[in-house]
Amino acid sequence: MNLRPELLPPKLDEALIARLADLASKIDGARPGEYDEWLKEFNELSQENFPFEYFQGIYGGEDHADWVRRVINARLIKPVPDVSRGELIEIVRRAMLQNGYPDYEVYMAIFDANVPRAHASNLIFYPPDYDASTNTWGGGRAMGEYEPTIEEIVDWALEPDPQNE
């Protein structure tokens, strides 16, 4: 299924991403007084208003360019009011095909933006009734038994979020 442009990963300026990643790398771990100009430039270019502390610890957690892409995508991805169940199924299918779509994480963010359940893309990996303390779900079933269909993931995500009730 083809998706409408507003349901596809945003087009990013790779030169801008590279500059922002370089700045994030400099800010990450900088000492007081070293980062002021870098932080100002980062926030101006990214159209964000991040404090210095937001950058601390990126290194070792993920690549700075990947982090920047995630930050920029989060700003650009907007809910689509009339998104259909079929479109959501296609978005989840693309998110689950990690080797088939290099932007699978962006598809996860697009899915999250278009359903009422917070962090709905986690349903790809964890059931809605996952119990982290026992690593089980569904009243004691082992995680190895969790093999939802794409349709089940979408249906769960379309239900009201129990955390917001």
N, C-alpha and C positions, 0 to 999 in steps of 0.2 A: 504494500500500500504506500502510496505517496503521501507525504505530510505537507500541510500548508507551510509556507515560509516562516510564519510566526511560531511554528512548532519544531523548527529545526535549530541546531546549534547556531548561535550568533556568529557572524563573520568577525574575526578579530584581526586587528592590525598587528602583524607579527613583529614589526620594528618597534612598535609601542610596547608590546609584551616583553621584548628583549630589554628595552630601556628600563621598564618597571622592574623586571627581574634583577637587573644589575643594581638598581637602587635598593630594592628589598634586601638583596644580599649584603650591601654595605650597611644598611640600617640594622639588620639582624646581628646582634652582638656588638654593636657600636657602643662606645663610651659616651657619657654625658659630654655635650659640647661638640661632638664629632658629627652628629646626625641631623642637625637642624635644617640645613639647606637640602640634604637628600630627602628628608621627610616632607618638607614643603613641596619640593618638585614632584615627589611620588603622589602626594595628595592632589596637586594641581592636575597632573597628567591623568590620573585615574578617576578624577572627579569624586574622590572619597575624602574622608576626614579622620583618618586613622591616627591614634596616638602611637607614640614610640613603642609602648609595651605590646602592641598588637603584632609587632614583627619579631619579637623575641622567641626564639626556639623553632623557627621555621626550619633552619638548617638541621638536618638529621631527621626531621619529620617528613619532609617532602622537598622536592626540587623547587627552587624559587620561581622558575617559570611556570611550573604546574600550579603553584600557589597563586600566582598572579592571574593565570587563566581562570581559576576557580573564583577569585575575587571579582574579576571583571564580568564573568558569566553571571554571577549572582546578581550583579547590578542590572545586567541587560535582559535577563530572562523574566518575562512577565506572564501572569496568568492569561489564558485565552478564554474569554467568557463562554463561548459556545463549543468548547472542545467536546468531541463525541467519545463514547466508550470505545468505538473502533479505533479512533486516533490514539487513545490512551493505551490500548492493546499494542498498537504498532510501536509506540514510544517505549513501552516496557520490553517488547521484543528486541528492539535495538539496544536497550540498556543491558539486556542479558547476553547479547552477542558481543562479548568483550573483544574477541579477536576479529569480529566482522566489522565493527564500527569503532574507529579509534576515539570517537567522542562519546563513548558509553557513559562516562561520568556526567557529561553535559545532559545526556538524555535522562539520567536519573534526576538531575536538577529540574529539568523541564517537567518531568512527571510530578515531582514534589510540588512544583508551583501550581499545578493544575488539578489537584485533588484536595479534599478537605482534611485528610489525615496528615498530621505533621510527620515529616521524615518517612513518607510512605515508601520511598525506594528501599528502605530497610526490609520491607516485606519480601523483596527478592531473595534475601539471605536468611531472614528470621520470620517465623510465623507471628500473627498478631497476638497470640497468647503465649509467647515465648517467656519462659521463666529462667532468667540468667543465673539464679542461685542454684538451680539443679541442671541447667543446660538441657531442659526438656520443654515440651509443648503438648498441647492437647491432652492434659491430664496425665502426663508422664511418658509420652512418646519420645523416643530418642531423636536428636536432631538429624541423624542419618536418614530418618524416615520423611523428612520434610522435602517434598518434591511438588510444589504447587504448580498449577497451570498458570499461564500468563493471565488468563481470564479471572482466575481466583484472586490473583494479586490485585488486579484492577478493581474487582468487586469489593475486596477488603478496603482498598484505599478510598473508595467512593462512600463507604459507610462513615457516619459521623465519628470523629476522633474521640475515643473514650477519655483521653487526657484533657480534652477541652470541655467535658460535660460537667 
